[in-house]
């Protein structure tokens, strides 16, 4: 499955688009191929553009707030979605900050175009007008991209694919390992986490007045063990990588692992058993 562009790549694309539109419009204007506007046309054009882009941004922000709450609900119902959902939230937040800056710039350029109309500085006026309309068009395209990215039916799968490439970046360079062996090691790790985390889980859940009567996620259990010095930081990082990779696979990432991750799963299992002192190896 093809992964989505990363936020920095998306931002670079739209910044480049804005610059290309601005330079192209300026070249057309200076070459005598531009459209000549009178004062009333400029005032009406930019006041309308400012209202349109502000309204679109407001509707987009309102819709995204409801959608973000839906993502949080899905994460609450299925803790294996936690990594993918958090990845999506971070992605959408970055894009939304960029769109906010882009829309703000468009509004500022609209105000400058209206303010400088009577200044008599033709070149500056032309630059502001062309940059303002380029920013307006770029903002529309960026908002459209953001909306389609948010409502994409494959968003969880793509986020899972991205997470898999971060956790297991050597997959394309190394021999593929046994997925069966990886999952077998992971299942044993999960059993250990569940057993050792049972006292913490019972105490935490009972203190929540049963509002969310479900087991604590593996990621949270690993963090609890780290905070209580049952495992060290290195083992915690290894556990989190295995948890992220396994959750990514079950939610749409390629069901393959590198031999390095298979070996890592065996090492984490052995180190976890050693850290727990064998207390839970033979528990039913």
Secondary structure, DSSP 8 states (H G I E B T S, - for coil): ------HHHHHHHHHHHHHHHHHHHHHHHHTT-S----HHHHHHHHHHHHHHHHHHHHHHHHHHHHHHHHHHHHHHH-GGGHHHHHHHHHHHHHHHHHHHHHHHHHHHHHHHHHHTTTS--HHHHHHHHHHHHHHHHHHHHHHHHHHHHHT-TTHHHHHHHHHHHHHTTTTTTS-B--HHHHHHHHHHHHHHHHHHTHHHHHHHHHTTTTTT-S---HHHHHHHHHHTTSS-HHHHHHHHHHHHHHHHHHTTS-S--BHHHHHHHHHHHHHHHHHTTTTTTT--
